[in-house]
Amino acid sequence: MSTTLHELLAEEEIINLSQFRENLKNASSPVPVYKEALGKINDSLDERFKNGEDIRKLVYGRAWEIDRILVTVWEQYEWPADKIALVAVGGYGRGELHPRSDVDLLILLADDIDAEQYNDSISSFLTLLWDINLDIGSSVRTMSECFNEAQSDVTIATNLIESRTLTGNESLHTEMYDRVTSEGAWTDKEFFLAKLKEQKNRHEKTNNTEYNLEPNLKNSPGGLRDLQTIGWVAKRHFGSTYIRDLVADGFLTESELDILNKGELYLWSVRYALHLVCNRKEDRLLFDHQRSLAELFGYKDEEGKLAVEQFMSKYYRIAMTMSEFNDMLLQHFDEAILRADEKQIITPINNRFQIHNDFLEVTHEQVFDHHPFALMELFVILAQNQDIKGVRATTIRLVRNNRHKVDDEFRNDIRNSSLFMELMRSPDGVSTELKRMTRYGILGPYLPKFGRIIGQMQHDLFHIYTVDAHTMKVIQKCRQFRHSDHREEFPIAHRIVNHLPKIELLYIAALFHDIAKGRGGDHSELGAEDVAEFCEMHCLGKWDSHLVSWLVGNHLLMSMTAQRKDISDPEVIHRFAQQVRDVVHLDYLYVLTIADIHATNHTLWNSWRATLMRKLYTNTKRSLRRGLENPINKEDRIEQIQHEALLLLKRQGVNEYEVDALWDTIGDDYFLRETAQSVAEHSKAMLEHPSLEIPLVMIRQTSHRVFEGATEIFIYSQDIQNLFAATVATMDQLHLNIQDARIIVTDSGHALNTYTVLSDDNTPLSENPEHMERIKERLIEELDNPDDYPEIIQRRVPRQMKLFATPTEVNISNDSVSHQTVIEVLTPDRPGLLAKIGLIFSSNNLSVRKARITSIGERVEDFFFITDSNGLPVSDPALCERLQKDICEHLDESLQLNNQ
């Protein structure tokens, strides 16, 4: 504490020291006298707090009064004048003391003292402090012990840095301080790195968010420890006594210091009040205390917002601001401490940004003035350059100072909406940069309705985060599903998310799914309206917009169905399938639902919920694939795919009229199941192909993440009896293992079939162009003459079979909509499987009109839509029974089952 503050506190002393000493001298026991004095200090300061007195006077004043009490206790014992000192450490060493905080003391001994002769005095001193109900934390160490302990533990080193002499030999403290702050204890770099690690560990324990619904005032991001970390590093490296000294060092501006000071004083006030409410040391803002604190601070319930919500909303805003300053100042310190001697390496990115020693910065201070869109571009660059470690502090400050530019004009600028969508489509860094946008104060102004839910509480038994923090956790979980380390716990979500046609639509739905909470009304319906506006402003296609709006409006549908209805009832599955209507919507909804549950509270995700969700998903998908599928907004989907594909084709100079003529001969199924990129590539090749007397065969790496490393083979030909059987037999003979297949036969008599393949040992094919060309030539050679098909189909390839425990299951039904027979095959995967099925179809003179081939680990779920030689569904029960029997026997004949 400064001399001026000491003088101020002395003017408002609570305990008259002369009178107090007199009372001690006249008392038979000192304990009642001390208890009365401490009670008077507490009562006086607490009353002054309730009356709104400056929190600094109360926090510093309590420490000052306790200083004086401790000195009188110390004086009651005999001590060697030059060999011992009573030292305040930690928060108390800073001269700060909240109502129920510990009074941390160090009894500091000279190295040459015979400590044992003072053990009784030390013990009596500490016992008296406990007897008078003073909450103390104490240690007794020589100077050498202080050095050794500080050297091995950064927490002890930090406590000793924050220390001051209460009474005794001041030179002992000075020497101890010099030793524990020397390079021999911790170098500046070591100390800084240790404090960074300490902060990271602290944040991880509070889920790395300021927005826990029950935050910790000290340890959560944006809490008091973050501010103290800045002070500790500044004191250790720069010799700064106070944070305000950082202004002179060029790390803070006066206005930033003012914001920082106000934030710290606010957190002090809340902590002071929390101690009063709990009547004990407590740093967690538990639900039980939040209402009491809101009342203590004078908040009243208002229409649409409870008093406790208003109180917590202010806390979250302050914590976010403190986090922002923590980020900026630690980045400053990183450059000053860790990188001071580094060679300056500048890597230009464009006219606005450059990389400065692995950190992103603007090229000049007027970048955001001249190019406001750079405020959005910054986050896109970070997402697309994973080697960049962060943003330089000077650029963080410029972002803060220019975020007022995110206004209506900014939001309506096509450059900014395009950049935002570019971020959402980025392969990496989406959730990280959205969180950074929130922290830097950009996302809220850019999406004002999202800005409303920043710090929005959720009063229920399940959520542990505010609405915005929960939203970011949902997006983060959706991102994590892509990674292989999530495959075991979330196998279906992992497979789906790597197979979604446009994963950015999932992220947008996650961003908006709870955006209307706290407004009144149905937040799902209101959110669906909000996201529809977003989609229009960001130029999303009609089908994309409908999908995202549907997801937001129905984001609770799957969890409610799974947990509140009997999903073993086929009628429940049927009704749910009718609501979902197609597998694409089911896939998106499943992933969003799983992420939503897990991000609400990770303890909610358990084996029971996982089983319910898996059962609902698989049963619904099976119902849809058996013929119940009726895609939502099918026309919009087709129109959008064709529009996007046509743009790609026009850039390559393809004639639009020729494209339209080609597409008129292709049925809807093709456009519903292919991406715009694939449609464009296929269309160009089909237009350039001279004649279908020879099949068109295209080979390329697949674009689906779930089949990463696999090869995609597209075959365009006339629809010929047994084409499917001959194709899969040829691939089997080429030792290709089919992972996925999309079989489409058009009304105009053409087949457009796409196969995703690996080698028969499930490894990627050689990328040698000659190898790919040999596969292509072999397929053309085998498929160009239908007369050869019977012989091709009958060829057998010797295989080393695995042992499987699960027998094949076959279900056969007729689809009244497509007038085709649906054959569902569930069986363990193995080489040559499709070739055997194709042989059976060929032997029974059946045509495959459509097929959906899916491999899930070592299991396949294949659906074939077939007709007889007259183009009609199979109506003969005996034939259906024979088909079912033949498929099971042929697939299982080589397999050794566990029950044999």
N, C-alpha and C positions, 0 to 999 in steps of 0.2 A: 504494500500500500504506500502511496506517495505521502510526503510530509503534509501537503495541503489537506488530503483526505483525513489523515490522523488528527489534524487540528479541527476539522469539521466534526469528526466523530466525538472528539473530546468535549466539544461544546454541547453535545447532546447525550452525555454519558448517562447510563441508567443506574449504574452502581457507583456511589461515592466511595472512592477507594479508601480515603482516610477513615470514614465512618465504618466501612466494612472491616478494616484492620482492627479497629477498636472493638467491634462486635466479636471478632474471632478471639481477641485477647481475653474477653470477659466470659466466653462460653466454656462450659464444661466439656463439650465435644464440638469439634469443628463441623461435623457432618450436617446438622440442621441449619447451620448458618450458610453453608455452601448451597444446600438444596433450596433454601429460601431465595438466595441471590440468583441462582439459575432459573428458578421459577419466575422471578421478577423480570429477568432478561427475556425469557420466552414470551411472557404475557404482554410485555411492553412492545416488543417487536412484532408479535402477531397482530396486535391491535392496530399498530401503525400500518401493517400490510393491508389489513381490511379497509383502512381509511385511505388507501391509495398512495401511500408514501413511496418515493423513489426506491426501487428495488435495490439499487446499488448501496444506499445507506443501510438497508436492512441486512444484506448479505455480508458486506464489509463490516458493518457495525456489530453483528453477532461475533465475527471472528475477533474483532478488537476487544469486545467485552470478555470473551473466553480467554484471550491472551492474558488479560489482567488477572482473571481468576487463577489461571494456571501458575502465574508467577508467584502469587501468594501461597499456593500449595507448595511449590518448589522451595520457598523460603523457610518452610517449617522443618527442613532437614538440613543436615550438615553435608556440604559438598566441597571438594577441593577446587578452589577458585579458578585455577588455570588448566585443569585437567578434564573438565566436563562441561557440557552445554545441553540445554533443552532446545530442540529444534522442531519447528513445525514443517511438515512435509505434505506433498500431494496437494489436493485442493485447498486444504487448510493452510499449506505453505504459501499458496497464492494470495492468502488473506481473504478467502471466500468460505462461507459456512452457511449452509441451509439449515432449516430447523432441526431435522433429525439426521443430518449427515455425521459421519464419523469424524472425530478429532484425531487426526493422524500425527503421532509424535515419534521423534527419534531422540533417544538419549545417547548423545555422541560422546565417546570417550577417547582420550589421547591414547596413542599406541603404547606408551610406557607406563600407563596407570595399572595399579594392582586392583583390578575390577572387583575381586572377591570381597574386599573389605567394605565395598559399598553396596553389596547385594541386598542387605537388609533395608537400607535406605531406599533403594530403587523399588524393591518389592512393596514397602510401605507407601511410597509415593503413588504407585500404580493402584494399589488396593484402595487408597483414599479416593482416587478418581472414580473407581468403580462404585464405591460406597455412596458417592454423591450423585450417582446415576448419570455420569458423563459418558457418552458413547465414544470410547477411545479405541484407536488402533495403535499399537506401540511396538517398537523394536529397540534393542539395545545393541550398539555396535561400536567397535573402535573405528578409527579412520581407515585403517587397512582393510578391515572387514567390509566397510562401505564400498571401498574401491573394488574388492574382489566380487562382492555381490552384484554391484552395478555392472561389472564387466561381463557377468554371466547371464544377467536378466535385464532386458531393456525396460521392463516395467519398474523395477527398482531404480534403475538409472534415471528414469523420468521423474519418479517421486523425489529423488534427491536433487535433481535440477530445480524442481519447484520447492525450494526450502528457504527458511529464514530462521534466524536465531530469536528465541523468545527470552532466554536468560542464560547466563553462563558466559564462557569464554568465546567471544565472537570470532577470534582468530582460528579456533578449531573448525568452525563452520566454513570460514573462508578457505582454509587449506583443503578441507574435505571437498568443497564445491569445485575447487580448481582441479583436484585429482580426478573426480568422477566425470568432469567435462573435458578432460584432456584426450588427446588422440590415443593415448595408451589404453583408455577404457573403451571408447568407441570413436572411430573416425567419423567425420561428418557424413560420409557416404553410407557407412554401416548403420549409423543411427537413423538416417532418413529411410533407408530400405527396410529396417526393422519396424519403424512406425507405419510404413505403407503396408507391410505384411500384417501387422497388428490390426490396422483399420480394415483390411480386406477380410480377415477372419471374423472381426466383430460384425461387419455387414452381412456376412454369410449366415451368421447365427440369427439374423433378423430378416432373412429371405431377400437381402439385397434391395430393399425398397423402403422409401420413406413412408409408404402408404399402407403399412399394416394397420388393421383396424384397432389393434391394441399396441401402439408403438412404444418404444423405450426411449425416454427423453434423453438419456445419456448415450446409448449405444446404437440406436437406429441411424441409418444414413440421414444426415442433416441434423443430428443431435448434438449435444454439448461436447461429446468426445471428438467429433469432427473439428469443432472450433478449437478445442484444446490441442489437437494434433498440430494444427497450424501454428499455435503459440509455442509448442514444444520445439518444433523444428526451427522456427524463427529464432528462438532463444538460443538453441544449441549452435546453429550455424552462423547466424547474423548478429548474435548478441543483443537481440531486441528484447527489451524488458516488457513492452506492451505491443499488442497487435497494431496500434496506431503508428508505431515506428516503421511499419512496412510501407507507409505512405512516403516517407522520406527516402526509403530504399527503392521506390519506383514500382513496388508490387501492387499497390492499391491506390485508387484515387480517393479524394476526400468524400465524394458522394458514395462510393462503394464502402468506405469505412463507416459512414453513417448508417447505411443499410445493415452492415454486419453487426454493428453495435446494437442497433435496435432489435435485430433478430436474437442476439445473445441475451439481451435484457428480457425479451419476451419469454424465452425458454427458461430463464431464471425465475420469472414470475410464476410460470406454470409449475415448475418444480417446487418452488416455495409453497404454493397452494396445495400441491399434491401431498407434501409432507404434513401439512395441517389437516387435510381431509383424512389421511390414513393414520395420523398420529404415530407414524413410524417412518423409517427410511424406505422410500419406494420410488422407483423410476419408471415403472410401467403404467401407461395410461389405460388401465383396465376398464371394461365397460361399466363396472360397478362404480367407478370414480368419475367417469366422464360427465355424467349428469350433475353430480355435486359440484364439479369444477365449473361447468357452464353456469350454474346458478351463482356460484361465488363470484364469477367474473361479470355477472349482470346480464347474461343473455336471456331473452324471452322467446317462447315459441311464437313463430309467425306462420302465416298461411303458406303452406308448401315447404316450410323448413323449420325443423325443431331447433330448440335452443342448443342442444348438444351437437347437432349437425353444424350450426353456425360456429360454435366453439372449435370443433375439430377441423372444420374447413380452414379456419385461420391458422391452426397449428400446422396443417399440411402445407399451406402456402409458404409459411416461414421455413419449414424443414426443407422444402424444395429449393428455396433461395439459398439457404445455408449449404446445401449440397453443391449447388452451382458454384458458390465461392470456394468451397473446399476443392472442387475439381480444378478451378482456375489457379488457385494459389499453389496447390501441390504440383501442378504442371510448371508454374514459374520456378518452384523450388527444384523440380527435376532438372530443369535447364541450368539453374545456378549451382547446384550441388553435384549432380551426377554427370552432367554433360559440359561442364565449364571448360574442360580441356579438349573437348572433341573438335576435330576439324569440321568446319561448317560445310555441309554437303547440301546443295540446293538442286532439286530435280523439278524442272518445270512440268506442269500438267496442262495448263492453258494460260490465257492472258489474265485470268483471275486468281488462279490457285497454283501453289507449288508445294513440294514436300521439303521440309527443312529438318534434316536429321531425323527422318522417320515420322515427323509430325506435320500435319496439314496446316498451312497458313495462307492468308491472302497475299497477293503480290504487292499490294499497296493499301493504305488505310482508307482510300475512297472507293474501294471495290463495291461495297454494298450501296453507297450513294449513287454510283454510276450504273450499277447492275443489280437491282434489288433481287432479281431471280437467283442470284448467287447464294442467297440465304437458303434456298431449297437445294441448289446444286451441290453445296457443301456436303450434305448428307448422302447424296447419290455417289459422290466421289469416294467417301469413306466406305460405303457398302461395296463398291466395285473394286476397291484396292485394300485387300485384307492385310497387306503388309504395313499399312499406315497404323501407327500405334495410338494416335489420338489427335486432338486439335491443340495447337499452340495457345498458350494463355492469352496472348495479345489478340488472337483471332476470336477466342471465346468472348473477350470483352467487347470486341466490335459487333459480334452477333447480339449480345445483350443490348448494346446501345442502339442497334438498328432494327430490333424486332417490332418496333411500332410501325414499320413499313409493311408488315403483313396485314393489309387491309382489304377492302372490297376490290380495289384495282388489282392488287397482288393476286387475290384468289381467282379473279376472272382472266388472268393472263395465261394464255395457252401454254406458254413456256413452263410456268410453275405446275400446272395440272399435268403436263407431259412428264416433267421431272418427277413428280410424286408417283405417277404410275410406273416410271422407270425404276424407282426405288422399290415399289411393291413387287416388281417382276425380277428383282435382283436375285441371283443364285445364293448370295450370302449377305449377312448383315442386316436383314430386314428388321427383326425385332430389336437388335442393338441400336440401330439408327432411329427407329421410332421412339425408343426410350430416350435417346439423346435429344431428339427434337422436342420431346416433352420437357426434359430438364432445362434445355436452353430457351424454353419459352416460345417455340415456333409452332409446334403442332396445335396447341390450343387456339391461337389466333387463326391458323390456317383452316382448321375445322372447328368453328365456334361452338358447335353443339358438343363436340368432344371436350372443348374447354370448360363447358358447364359441369362435366362429371369429374373433373380433376379435383381430388379430395372429397368426392361424394361418398358418404358412408353407406353401408348396407346393414340394416338392422335385422339380422336373422341368426339362426344357430349355426349356419354353415360357412358363410364367407369370412375370410380372415384378412381380406384386402379391400381397399376402396375400389370403386367401380373402375376407375382408370387403371389402377395397378393390376386389378384382375384381368382387364382387357389385354394389357401388355403380356401378362402371364399366359393367356390363351394363345396369343400370336406366337409367343416363344415356344409353347408346347407344340403347336402345329409345325413349327420349323424343326423341332427336335425329332418329331416322328420320322423325318427323312433319313436319320442317321442309323447306321447299323447297330449301334449300342442300344437302340430302342426296339430292335426287332423282336427280342425275346419277350419283353414285357407287353409290347403293343404290336403283335404280329400283323393283325388286319390293318390297323392304322398305318403301319410302316409300308405295307404293300400298296394300300390305296393312295397314300399321299405322294408316292413316287410314280403313280400312274394317272394322276388327275390331269386333264387336258390343259387347264390354266390354274396353276396353284395360287396365283395372285388373287383370284376370286375368293378363295378360302380365307386369305388374310384380310380382305376387305370386309367379308361377312363377320369375321372375328372382331375387327375394329369397331363395327357398328352394332354388334348383337345386343349390347346393353347400353347403348348411347342415350336412350330415352328414359333411363331410370331416374326417378326423382321428379319427373314432370307431371305425374298423375296420368291416369289412363293406362292402357295396355302398352307396356314398353316395347313389346315385340312388334305390334302393329305400327306404333309411332316410329320405331327404328327402321322398319321396312320402308316407310315413306322417306325417312332421312337418307337412307342409302340409295334409294331411287334417284333422289336429287343429286347425290354425289356422283352416281354413275353417269347421269346426263351431263354434268359439268365436266367430267373427265372423259367424255366421248367413248364410253364403253358401248359395245354392240347391244342390240335389243335383247338377244338371248342371254348374254352375260348379265345384263341388268336385271332381267327377270329371275335368273338363278340366284343372284346375290340377295335380291329383295325377298325371294321365297325363303332362303336360308335364314335371314334375320327374322322374318315373320314366324318361322317355324322352328327356331333353334331349341325350343324346349320340347318339341313333339316327341322325339325319340326317347329321351330320358323319362318323360312322363309315361309313355307307353310301356317301356321296359319295366319301370318300377311300380306302376300302379295298376297294370292290367295283367291278365293271365295270358302270357305269350305262348303257353302251350296249347291255347285254343286256336285252331286254324282260322276261325272267323276273325279273331283279333289281328292275326297276321294279314289276312285278306284285306281288312279295312285299312290297316297301316300301309300296305302296299299300294292300295288305291289312292291314298293321300300322297305318297311319295312319287308314284307313277313310273319312275324309271331308275335304272341302276346308277346313272350319273348323279342324280339328286340324292339317292341313298348314300353313295360314297362320300359326297361332300358333307352331308348331314352327319354321318357317322363320325368322321374325323373331327368336325366342329364340336359335336356333343362330347366326345371323349376328352378333348382338350378343355372344354368348358368345365366339366366335372372335376378334372384334375387340377385346374387352375383356381377353382373355387376354394378348395382346401385339399391338399394332396392326401390327407388321411381318409377322404371320402372314397378314393379309388381303391377298391379291394377286390378280392377274388369273386365275391358275390356279384358286385356290379359288373365286373368284367365278363362274367358268365352270362348275365342277363343281356348285356349289350351285344355280345358275340352271337348269342342264340337268336335275338331279334334280327340282327343284321343278316345272318346266314339264311334263316328261314324266309325272310322277306326277299332277299336276292334270288333265292331259289324260286319263289312264287313269280317274281318278275321275269325271270329267264325262261320259265315254263310257258310264257305267253301273256301274262297279265300286264306286261310292260306297255305303257302308253305315254310316251315322252311328253313332258310339259313344254308348251310353246315350241313344238317341233318345227313349225314353219319359220319362226324367228331364228332358231338354231341353224337351219339349213341356209336361210338368207344370209346370216352373218358369216358362216363358213365360206360360202360362195363369194361374198363381197371381199373378205380378207384374201382369199386365194386369188381372186381376179386382180386385185391390186398387185400381188406378187408376180402374176403372169404378165401384166401390162408392162412392168419394169423390165421384163425380158423380151418385150416386143411381140408377144403372142397376140394374134388377132382375136378380139373379143367375140366376134360373131361365130368364129370357129369353136371357141370355148363354149358358148351358149348352146350350139348345136350338139356338141359332145355331151354336155351335161343333161340335155333333154333325154338322152338315151340311158342315163344312169338313175337308178331308183334312189329314194330317200335314205335307205339304210346306209348307203355308202357315206353320204355327207354327215350323217348322225354319228358315225363311228370313226371318222378320220379327222386329223387336224388340218387347218388351212394350209400349213406348209406341205403336208403330205399330198393334199388334193392338188396343189399347184404343181408339185414335182410329177405326180402321176399324170396329170392332165397334159402337161407339156410332152411327156414321153409318149402318151397315147396318140396325141395329134401327130407326132413325128413318126410313129410306127407305120410302116408301109402297108402291112396286111396282117389280118388275124389268122391267116392260114398257118403262120408261125407265131406262137405265143410271145407276148412281150414279158420279159423277165428283168426286173430291176433289183439290184442288191445294194444295200447301204447300212450303215450303223443305225440302230434304233435310236429314236429321240426320247423314249420312255425311260425315266430314271429307274423304275423297278426292274427293267431288263438291261441295266447299264452294262455295256460290254457285249451285248448280244447283237446279232445281225438280222436285219429285216429284209425279207424277200417278197416282192410284190409281183403277182402274176396276173396279166390281163389276157384273156383268151375268149374264144367262143365257148358257150356252155355245152359241154359234151358229156354224155353219160360216162360215169366213173372217173371224171376228171379229178375229183378230190382224192379218190382211192389211189389213182396212179401217181398223183403229186406226192402224197405223204409216203407212199412206198418208195418212190425215187429218193426222197430226202432221207428215209431210213437207210437206203442202200449207200447214200453219201455220208452216212454216219453223222447225220444232223439230228439233234434232239429238239423237237418243237416245243417251245415254251408258251406260245400264244398263237392264236389263229383267228382271223376275221374272214369268214367265207360269205360272199355276197353274190347272188345270181340276180341279174336284172330281168325285167319283163321283155327287154329287147334281145334276150338270148346271149348275154355276155356274162362272164365271170370275172369278178375283181376280188382276188384272194390275197391276203397279206399274212405271212407267216413270220414269227419271231423265233430265231433258232440259235442254239449253242452247239458246240461239239458234243458228241455222245457222252463225254465225261463231264458235261456241264461247264466247260471252260469256253472263253471266247474263241471264235474262229481266227485263224491266221489272217492278218491284214494284208498279206501278200496279194497284190492285184492279180497275179497269175492264178492263184488259188481261187479267188472269187470268180474269175473268168471261167475257170474249169467247172465250177458249180453251175454257173449260168448256162454254159454250153450244154452240160449234161441234162439240165432241166428242159431246155429247148428241144434237145435231141429226143428225149423220152416222151415229151408231151405233144410234139407236133403231129404225131400220127396216132389217131384213136384206135386203129387196129392193133397197135402194140400194147394197149392198156391191159388186156387180160393177162398177158405174159408178165408184164411189169409187176402187176399186183400179186401174182403167185410166187414171185421170187422170195426166197427166205434168206435172211442174214443171220448167221450164228451169233448168239449173244451170251455173255456171261450175266446171268440173272441174279438179282439181289434176293434176299429173303425178306418177305413182307408178312405182316401179321394181320392185315386187314383185307378181307375178300372184296371183290368188286360188287358194287350195287348199281342196278339199272332200273330206271323208272321210265315208263312209256305212257304218254297221254296225247290226245288230239287237241290242237289249238283251233277253236271255232272262229277266231279272228283271221288268222293267216291261212286257214284250211290246210294245215300241215301237221305232220306227226312230230311230236317233241320227244326225243330220246335223251335222257339225262344219264350220264355215266360218271360214277364216283369211284375212283380206284387209285391205288398207289401208282406213282409215275414210274415209268421204266422205258428203256429204248424200244422202239418199234411199236409202241402202243397204238398210235393212230393208224399205222399201216395195217395192223390186225383188224381194227374197227372198219377201216375202208374196205378190206377184203370181204368182210361179212356183208356190208352194204352192197358191194358189187355182186356177190354171190346171190343175193336176194333181189337183184334188179331194182335197187332203190337209189334215188338221186338225192344228194345233199344240196338243199336250196340255201341254207344258211347255217352257220356254225359259230359257236363261241367256245373257244378252247382256253382254259385257264389252268395254270400250274400254281399251286400254293405249297411251297416247300417240296416235299416228296409226295404230294397228293394232287390229283387233278380233278377238276369239276368241269366236265365237257357237256355242252348242249348241242344237239344236232336237230335241225328242222328238215325233215325228209318227206319225199313223196314217192309214190309208186311210178311205174313206167307211163302212166296216164296223167301224171301231174296231180294226183289226188292223195289225200291222207290215207294211211294204212288203216283199213277198217276190219280186216280179218283178225279176230281174237287169237286164232291159232298161230298166225304169222307173228303177231306181237309177242306171244308167249315163246315162240321159237327164237325170235331175235334176242329176247331177254336172256334166254338160256344160252344161246350160242356166244353172245358177248361175254357173259360171265365165265363160261367154260374156256373159251379161247384165251381170255386175258389171265385167268388164274391157273391154266394148265401147267405152266412152268414154275409156278410159285409154291413154295413150301409154307403152309399156314401153321400158325401156332397150335391150332386145335387138331392137327394131324399127327 
